[in-house]
Amino acid sequence: MQSARRAVGALLTTVMAAGTLALPLSAKDWPQWRGAERLGLWTETGVLEEFPDEGLTVTWRVPINGGYSGPAVADGRVFVLDYVETEARVMNGTERLLALSEETGEVLWTHEWATTYRMLMFTYATGPRATPTVDGDRVYVTGSTGRIFCLDAETGDVVWDKDTVSEYDTNIPIWGTSSAPLVDGERVIFLVGGEPDALVMAFDKHTGEEVWRALESRTEMGYTQPLIIEAGGARQLIIWHPRGLSSLNPETGELYWEEEFTGRANMTVADAVKSGSYLFVSGFYSGSLMMRLDLDRPAATTLWKGENNRLLENGIEVAETSGLHSVMTTPLVVGDHIYGIGSHGQVRGLLAETGERVWEAEGLTTRNRWGSAYFIKHEDRHFVYNENGDLIIVRFSPDGYVELDRTHLLNPTSRSGYGGARPGSRGRARHGQSDRLVVWAHPAFANRHIVLRNDEEIIRVSMDAADY
C-alpha cells in the first residue's frame, strides 16, 4: 500500500489563465441535485483557479430555517426548502419551499405545508432533505414525510400534489424522505416506498397521473438518488435501495436486471456512480459493490463486493476497514481508480477492478464517524465541500491527492446527531457524536457562483474570476 501524498499550496495559473481567456466564457444553471444529469460536474469557464487571501465575496445572504436540502438554481431563481418549528414543539412544524432572486436574494414567494416529524429520529428533526428539481416552468419537491408537489416556478402556485403516506401507504424512513425528484421526458420519477409494489413511481409531470410503479417495498426506501445512465444500447434507471441495486426501463418501469446488496439500517445514501463499463455503489455497513455493465444489452455482472463493516464490542462499528464504506459522500470513479471518503472520514483510493485499497489519507473532512464531503469535478480538478463548511481545491491521482487551496465559506450548524440525547433530556449521547456541528447540505455551483446553506442562512458567493 502506498502512502497518500498531500501538499498545500497555491496554483500556478499564468498559463492556464491565458488559455482560458482565449475561449468564450460559459455560464450554466444548477437545476437539480448534483447539477445537470446528476453528474456532479461543473462545466463553466471563467472560474477562479485559486482563492483570494481575503476569501470569496458574498454577494448576498438571507436568513432561513433548518434543512439538509441543497439549493437548486434555474432561470434567475434559487429554490430551497426549510422547516419552521411550531413554538416549543420541535417535532411539529411547517415545511416551506422558498424561491429567491438569484441576483439579489430577495424572497419572491414561499409555499408551505404543515407536517410532523414524530416518525423521524428526533436527533435529525432539522428540516427537509431532498433538493428541489426545476424543469422549465415547474419545480418539483419532496418533503421529509412523503409530501410531493409540482409548483409553478414563477408564482409558487400548486399545479398538483400528493400525500404518499395516505395514497400509497408509504413507509417513511427513520431519517426522512431524502430522494430528489428526477424528471425524464414527460415523466417525473420519485422514490415513494409505497407498499406493496411502489418503491419507485413515475407520474405524468404535467398532471400527476401515475404512469408506472415498480419494485416491491419490503423495507424503507433508502436515501439515495435515482439516476439514469446509458449502457448496453438502452437508457437505464438505476435505483439503489436497501435490498440491492436495480436497473429499470425509465419509460415503463420494466426490470432489466437486479443485484442483491443489502443495506443494513436501510442506509443506501451515496449515489450510484457510472464510469465507462463500471457501475459502483458504496455504503456504511455493507461496503462497496462494483458491477460491470454489459456493452451489448441492458445487463450487468458483479465484478466484486466489499466486506461488511464488522461489529466490535459494545456495538461500535470498526473504524479501520480495508475498503470503502461511504456514508453521504458520493465517490469518484476515475479511470481505473476509485476515490472516496470512508465511514470515519478517511480519504481512500481503491483499484476499480478489484476493490483493493492502494492509499489512505486524512484532511478533507472530519476524521470521525460519518465524516463527509461533496465532490464536484471542474476541468482537471475537484472542488470538495466538507461538513465543516470548507471549500477545498484538490487533484486526485492513483498515488494520493494534492490539496491546492482551501477557504472557509459557511459555519456548520446541524448536530451530527447519532446516538444523541433527546433535546431537553438528561440522556447521555453515545460515541461522542451528537455535539459535533456539521453542514450536510450540498451546494449549487451555478453561473460562476456557489449557493449554499446551513440551518440559519443561505448565501451566494462569487467564483467569477472577473470579480477579483
C-alpha distance (Angstrom), angle and dihedral (degrees) to the residues before:
residue distance angle dihedral
M1 . . .
Q2 3.73 . .
S3 3.78 124.4 .
A4 3.78 117.3 -115.8
R5 3.75 115.5 -110.3
R6 3.77 118.0 -141.0
A7 3.75 132.1 178.2
V8 3.76 131.4 175.0
G9 3.76 118.6 -147.9
A10 3.78 147.6 110.9
L11 3.77 123.7 -74.3
L12 3.79 121.0 -108.9
T13 3.78 99.4 -125.3
T14 3.79 110.1 167.2
V15 3.79 98.1 99.4
M16 3.80 94.2 35.7
A17 3.78 93.1 50.2
A18 3.77 91.6 49.3
G19 3.78 90.2 53.6
T20 3.79 92.2 47.6
L21 3.79 94.0 50.8
A22 3.77 90.3 56.0
L23 3.81 91.0 61.2
P24 3.81 129.2 71.8
L25 3.79 111.6 -99.3
S26 3.79 119.3 -118.1
A27 3.79 130.7 -157.6
K28 3.78 126.4 -168.8
D29 3.79 141.1 -178.6
W30 3.80 126.3 -118.0
P31 3.82 101.4 -138.9
Q32 3.80 100.8 170.4
W33 3.80 147.9 6.7
R34 3.84 109.6 -35.9
G35 3.79 91.6 -3.3
A36 3.78 131.3 -94.3
E37 3.82 112.6 7.5
R38 3.84 88.1 -2.5
L39 3.79 90.3 -91.9
G40 3.80 99.7 131.8
L41 3.81 88.2 -124.6
W42 3.82 123.7 143.8
T43 3.80 107.4 -161.4
E44 3.81 101.7 174.1
T45 3.79 122.7 120.5
G46 3.79 127.6 -146.7
V47 3.81 91.1 55.6
L48 3.81 122.7 144.5
E49 3.79 116.3 -91.5
E50 3.81 93.1 -157.3
F51 3.79 136.4 11.2
P52 3.81 121.4 -100.8
D53 3.79 115.6 -113.5
E54 3.79 90.9 -116.2
G55 3.81 91.8 53.2
L56 3.78 131.5 -115.4
T57 3.80 121.3 -42.1
V58 3.80 114.7 -108.0
T59 3.81 106.4 -142.6
W60 3.81 93.6 -170.9
R61 3.80 142.7 -12.9
V62 3.80 126.8 -160.6
P63 3.82 128.8 -171.9
I64 3.81 115.3 -114.8
N65 3.79 135.9 160.5
G66 3.79 133.8 -111.4
G67 3.78 128.0 -47.4
Y68 3.79 146.2 125.0
S69 3.81 92.2 -141.4
G70 3.78 115.0 117.1
P71 3.82 120.1 -137.5
A72 3.79 126.4 -102.8
V73 3.82 122.0 -148.3
A74 3.81 124.5 -156.1
D75 3.80 138.9 145.8
G76 3.79 95.3 -3.3
R77 3.81 95.3 -48.3
V78 3.79 135.3 104.0
F79 3.80 117.3 -149.0
V80 3.79 121.5 -161.1
L81 3.81 136.8 162.1
D82 3.80 127.5 -138.9
Y83 3.81 142.3 165.4
V84 3.80 129.4 -122.5
E85 3.80 113.8 -159.6
T86 3.75 120.8 -137.6
E87 3.80 105.5 -114.1
A88 3.83 111.0 -81.0
R89 3.82 90.9 -5.9
V90 3.80 110.3 95.4
M91 3.80 95.0 178.7
N92 3.81 95.7 53.4
G93 3.77 126.0 59.6
T94 3.77 148.6 97.6
E95 3.79 130.0 -62.8
R96 3.80 116.0 -148.6
L97 3.77 139.6 -166.9
L98 3.80 111.8 -149.8
A99 3.79 125.2 -163.9
L100 3.81 114.2 -158.1
S101 3.77 133.9 -176.9
E102 3.79 107.6 -100.4
E103 3.80 90.1 -146.1
T104 3.81 101.1 47.6
G105 3.81 108.6 11.2
E106 3.80 91.5 -121.3
V107 3.81 111.3 156.3
L108 3.81 104.9 -116.8
W109 3.80 98.3 -177.6
T110 3.80 143.4 -25.3
H111 3.77 134.0 -148.6
E112 3.79 119.4 -163.0
W113 3.80 140.3 -178.3
A114 3.79 133.5 -172.7
T115 3.79 117.6 -110.5
T116 3.77 143.5 162.7
Y117 3.79 126.5 -135.0
R118 3.79 94.1 -162.5
M119 3.81 92.0 115.9
L120 3.83 91.3 53.3
M121 3.79 128.5 82.9
F122 3.81 102.8 -88.2
T123 3.80 94.6 -134.7
Y124 3.82 88.6 64.7
A125 3.81 98.5 45.0
T126 3.80 88.5 123.5
G127 3.77 105.7 116.6
P128 3.82 146.5 -79.9
R129 3.78 119.2 -18.6
A130 3.80 109.6 -164.3
T131 3.82 123.1 83.2
P132 3.84 114.8 -124.4
T133 3.80 117.2 -107.9
V134 3.81 118.5 -139.8
D135 3.80 120.5 -157.9
G136 3.79 115.3 173.9
D137 3.80 108.7 -61.6
R138 3.80 94.0 -9.8
V139 3.80 133.2 79.8
Y140 3.81 121.6 -161.7
V141 3.80 123.0 -157.6
T142 3.79 140.2 179.4
G143 3.79 122.5 -153.1
S144 3.80 124.7 -146.6
T145 3.80 93.2 -104.2
G146 3.79 102.2 47.0
R147 3.80 103.9 -82.8
I148 3.80 113.3 138.2
F149 3.79 127.1 -170.6
C150 3.77 140.6 -173.3
L151 3.80 109.6 -157.5
D152 3.77 137.2 179.3
A153 3.80 103.7 -101.9
E154 3.80 93.4 -145.5
T155 3.80 100.6 45.7
G156 3.81 107.0 17.9
D157 3.81 91.5 -125.0
V158 3.80 114.2 152.6
V159 3.81 112.5 -111.0
W160 3.80 94.0 179.5
D161 3.78 138.0 -25.1
K162 3.79 141.8 -174.6
D163 3.77 138.9 -158.4
T164 3.79 101.5 -145.2
V165 3.81 93.9 -167.8
S166 3.80 93.6 60.3
E167 3.81 97.0 32.9
Y168 3.81 102.3 40.0
D169 3.82 104.4 16.0
T170 3.80 91.7 -114.6
N171 3.78 117.6 -165.8
I172 3.81 102.2 -139.3
P173 3.83 111.5 -139.1
I174 3.78 117.0 -116.9
W175 3.83 90.2 -115.0
G176 3.81 93.8 44.2
T177 3.79 135.6 -102.7
S178 3.79 104.0 -54.3
S179 3.82 110.8 166.1
A180 3.79 116.6 108.3
P181 3.82 119.1 -133.3
L182 3.81 115.0 -96.8
V183 3.82 118.4 -147.4
D184 3.80 114.7 -151.2
G185 3.79 116.2 174.9
E186 3.80 108.3 -59.6
R187 3.81 92.5 -12.4
V188 3.77 134.9 79.8
I189 3.80 115.7 -154.2
F190 3.81 125.4 -150.5
L191 3.77 135.5 179.9
V192 3.79 97.8 -125.3
G193 3.80 105.6 166.2
G194 3.80 90.4 -147.6
E195 3.77 118.8 168.6
P196 2.93 132.0 -86.0
D197 3.83 105.4 -2.5
A198 3.80 109.0 -1.6
L199 3.78 107.3 87.5
V200 3.81 86.7 135.2
M201 3.80 125.9 22.7
A202 3.79 137.3 -176.5
F203 3.80 122.5 -149.5
D204 3.78 133.2 -172.0
K205 3.79 99.8 -95.8
H206 3.82 92.4 -141.7
T207 3.82 100.9 46.4
G208 3.80 107.0 17.1
E209 3.81 91.9 -123.7
E210 3.80 114.4 150.9
V211 3.82 114.1 -101.8
W212 3.80 99.8 176.3
R213 3.79 144.0 -25.4
A214 3.80 128.3 -150.9
L215 3.82 146.2 -179.3
E216 3.76 128.1 33.5
S217 3.77 114.6 -90.5
R218 3.79 103.2 -141.8
T219 3.79 96.3 149.1
E220 3.79 137.5 11.1
M221 3.80 113.4 -47.7
G222 3.81 97.0 -116.1
Y223 3.79 127.4 -129.8
T224 3.79 109.4 -95.0
Q225 3.81 127.7 110.7
P226 3.82 125.0 -105.9
L227 3.80 112.6 -115.9
I228 3.81 133.9 -167.0
I229 3.80 118.2 -144.6
E230 3.79 135.0 172.8
A231 3.79 117.1 -127.6
G232 3.78 137.8 135.4
G233 3.79 92.3 20.8
A234 3.80 92.9 -60.1
R235 3.77 142.1 89.3
Q236 3.79 107.8 -115.1
L237 3.79 129.3 -162.4
I238 3.80 107.1 -144.3
I239 3.80 117.6 -153.2
W240 3.80 120.1 -179.3
H241 3.79 106.7 -164.6
P242 3.82 134.4 163.8
R243 3.83 93.0 -86.1
G244 3.78 97.0 48.0
L245 3.78 148.8 -73.6
S246 3.81 117.7 -45.5
S247 3.80 133.3 -172.2
L248 3.81 118.0 -155.6
N249 3.77 137.8 179.5
P250 3.84 100.5 -107.1
E251 3.81 91.6 -148.4
T252 3.80 97.6 53.5
G253 3.81 109.0 11.6
E254 3.81 90.1 -119.4
L255 3.81 112.7 157.2
Y256 3.81 113.8 -116.1
W257 3.80 98.9 177.4
E258 3.78 141.7 -26.5
E259 3.81 136.9 -159.8
E260 3.79 122.7 -161.8
F261 3.80 111.9 -124.1
T262 3.77 112.4 152.0
G263 3.78 118.6 -145.0
R264 3.78 109.1 -149.9
A265 3.82 113.1 -136.8
N266 3.84 84.0 12.9
M267 3.81 88.0 -84.3
T268 3.78 102.0 160.7
V269 3.79 97.4 142.6
A270 3.82 116.2 135.8
D271 3.81 116.4 73.1
A272 3.78 125.2 -101.2
V273 3.82 110.6 -105.1
K274 3.81 126.2 -147.0
S275 3.79 122.6 -161.9
G276 3.79 118.9 164.6
S277 3.79 106.0 -49.0
Y278 3.81 92.5 -19.1
L279 3.80 122.4 102.9
F280 3.80 112.6 -176.4
V281 3.80 137.3 -175.2
S282 3.79 130.4 174.1
G283 3.80 132.1 -168.8
F284 3.78 138.7 -174.5
Y285 3.79 99.2 -114.8
S286 3.80 104.1 20.7
G287 3.77 100.7 45.7
S288 3.80 119.0 -142.4
L289 3.79 138.2 -32.7
M290 3.80 123.8 -157.5
M291 3.80 119.2 -165.5
R292 3.80 127.4 -169.9
L293 3.79 110.6 -139.0
D294 3.79 117.1 -138.7
L295 3.80 111.4 -118.2
D296 3.81 95.8 -151.1
R297 3.81 104.9 43.2
P298 3.81 139.1 12.6
A299 3.79 96.9 -83.6
A300 3.80 138.8 106.1
T301 3.79 141.3 -162.3
T302 3.79 129.7 -148.4
L303 3.79 112.4 -103.4
W304 3.81 96.1 -179.6
K305 3.79 144.0 -31.1
G306 3.78 125.4 -143.2
E307 3.78 124.4 -128.8
N308 3.77 123.4 -91.8
N309 3.76 120.5 -103.2
R310 3.81 100.7 -102.5
L311 3.78 121.6 -142.9
L312 3.76 124.7 -116.1
E313 3.78 127.7 -161.2
N314 3.79 118.4 -54.4
G315 3.79 89.4 25.7
I316 3.80 94.9 -81.6
E317 3.81 112.9 145.1
V318 3.77 118.4 -120.7
A319 3.80 113.3 -100.8
E320 3.79 99.0 -159.6
T321 3.79 103.5 66.8
S322 3.78 117.7 158.1
G323 3.81 100.3 -130.3
L324 3.79 134.7 36.1
H325 3.80 122.5 -62.6
S326 3.80 105.0 177.3
V327 3.77 121.7 -168.5
M328 3.82 112.7 179.9
T329 3.81 98.7 -18.0
T330 3.80 112.2 98.8
P331 3.83 104.6 -141.3
L332 3.79 127.8 -131.2
V333 3.79 125.5 -120.9
V334 3.80 108.2 -161.5
G335 3.78 117.8 172.8
D336 3.79 107.4 -51.4
H337 3.80 96.0 -17.0
I338 3.79 139.5 79.6
Y339 3.79 122.0 -147.4
G340 3.77 122.0 -168.7
I341 3.78 150.4 132.9
G342 3.77 116.9 -98.8
S343 3.76 134.5 -140.8
H344 3.80 95.0 -76.5
G345 3.81 102.1 33.8
Q346 3.81 98.9 -82.7
V347 3.81 116.9 148.4
R348 3.80 108.7 -136.4
G349 3.77 141.1 -178.1
L350 3.82 120.6 -154.5
L351 3.78 136.1 -179.7
A352 3.79 107.4 -105.8
E353 3.80 93.8 -146.2
T354 3.81 97.0 54.2
G355 3.80 109.5 11.2
E356 3.80 91.4 -121.4
R357 3.79 112.9 153.4
V358 3.81 112.1 -124.0
W359 3.79 101.4 174.7
E360 3.78 144.0 8.2
A361 3.80 132.7 -165.7
E362 3.77 142.5 163.2
G363 3.77 135.5 -138.9
L364 3.80 108.3 74.9
T365 3.79 94.5 92.3
T366 3.79 143.6 -9.8
R367 3.80 112.9 -45.2
N368 3.77 92.5 -133.6
R369 3.78 143.1 95.5
W370 3.81 110.1 -52.8
G371 3.79 92.1 2.8
S372 3.79 104.4 172.7
A373 3.79 147.3 179.0
Y374 3.80 139.0 173.7
F375 3.81 123.5 -117.4
I376 3.82 121.5 -147.9
K377 3.79 120.0 179.4
H378 3.81 118.6 -138.5
E379 3.80 118.0 174.7
D380 3.83 107.8 -56.4
R381 3.79 95.9 -15.7
H382 3.79 141.3 56.5
F383 3.76 131.5 -126.8
V384 3.80 110.6 -141.0
Y385 3.79 117.7 -162.4
N386 3.78 109.7 -168.5
E387 3.79 134.8 -162.0
N388 3.81 91.1 -99.8
G389 3.81 90.7 63.9
D390 3.82 94.2 -106.0
L391 3.80 122.9 140.0
I392 3.80 112.8 -148.8
I393 3.80 130.6 -173.2
V394 3.79 110.3 -141.9
R395 3.78 141.7 173.3
F396 3.80 116.0 -153.3
S397 3.80 122.8 -155.8
P398 3.82 138.8 165.9
D399 3.83 86.9 -94.6
G400 3.80 98.3 52.1
Y401 3.76 136.0 -80.3
V402 3.78 135.0 -61.1
E403 3.78 119.8 -146.4
L404 3.80 109.2 -143.6
D405 3.78 103.0 177.9
R406 3.79 142.8 -17.3
T407 3.80 138.7 -161.2
H408 3.79 135.7 173.1
L409 3.80 117.2 -118.2
L410 3.78 112.0 166.8
N411 3.79 137.5 9.3
P412 3.82 117.7 -115.1
T413 3.81 112.8 -116.7
S414 3.83 107.5 167.1
R415 3.79 123.6 91.4
S416 3.79 113.3 -120.8
G417 3.76 82.7 -132.4
Y418 3.78 105.9 -164.3
G419 3.79 112.1 143.9
G420 3.78 92.1 -9.4
A421 3.77 125.5 155.0
R422 3.79 117.8 -102.8
P423 3.82 110.3 -91.7
G424 3.78 109.0 -88.5
S425 3.81 94.0 12.4
R426 3.78 129.2 112.7
G427 3.78 93.3 -127.8
R428 3.78 116.9 133.8
A429 3.80 118.7 -117.6
R430 3.81 116.4 -123.8
H431 3.81 125.0 -133.4
G432 3.81 91.2 10.7
Q433 3.79 89.8 -96.1
S434 3.78 107.9 117.4
D435 3.80 94.1 73.9
R436 3.81 93.6 56.3
L437 3.80 112.2 106.7
V438 3.80 116.6 -139.6
V439 3.78 142.4 169.9
W440 3.80 110.1 -141.0
A441 3.81 101.2 170.0
H442 3.80 116.7 112.2
P443 3.85 114.0 -125.9
A444 3.80 125.6 -129.8
F445 3.82 117.4 -123.9
A446 3.80 104.3 -155.5
N447 3.79 137.5 151.7
R448 3.81 93.4 -6.9
H449 3.80 90.5 -54.4
I450 3.79 135.8 96.1
V451 3.80 120.9 -133.7
L452 3.79 114.6 -162.6
R453 3.78 139.9 161.3
N454 3.77 145.6 -162.7
D455 3.82 128.9 -175.4
E456 3.80 93.3 -74.1
E457 3.80 109.0 37.7
I458 3.77 147.1 5.1
I459 3.81 117.7 -137.5
R460 3.80 138.9 -175.0
V461 3.80 119.5 -145.9
S462 3.78 127.8 -171.5
M463 3.80 121.5 -116.9
D464 3.80 91.2 169.3
A465 3.81 108.9 126.9
A466 3.82 88.7 -149.5
D467 3.82 90.1 64.9
Y468 3.81 94.1 63.4
